[in-house]
């Protein structure tokens, strides 16, 4: 699974991600603030949700995707207070029996396993903030099987950032 967020009008990087990974990942997610039109050709492939900078009502506030026996919750996060913590989005994930909860909004990458659910913010591909802003934009690829989940963060040049790989064992 490829997860990207907060591209803020940078369509070209999304097109580049699609060109590079279209046949290499099972699914592509955009966690909002694309600032593109919801009928953009890219969104025939990407699952995309509405961010606080996306004003078209055709965007969904959240989406729940079932894939290979997994339940994936995607939202931007601004409606669930992700800037203050994961409590509200955690309740939403539990309510939807999510195995994965993907969100953006803070422009800061992070991954955390809580009660069997992976909470992941890929950071911002366009305007990163926080500790890893020097990287200049990030996205994440998640590989999962019945025993393990591997999260690898990448920079805009499609290069993995070795220090930003996280492995989780499922219980």
Secondary structure, 3 states (H helix, E strand, C coil): CEEECCCCCCHHHHHHHHHHHCCCCCCEEECCCCCCCCCCHHHHCCEEECCCCCCCCCCECEEEEEECCEEEEEECCHHHCCCCCCHHHHHHHHHCCCCEEEECCCCCCEEEEECCEEEEECCCCCCCCHHHHHHCCEEEEEEECCCEEEEEEEECCCCEEEEEEEEEECC
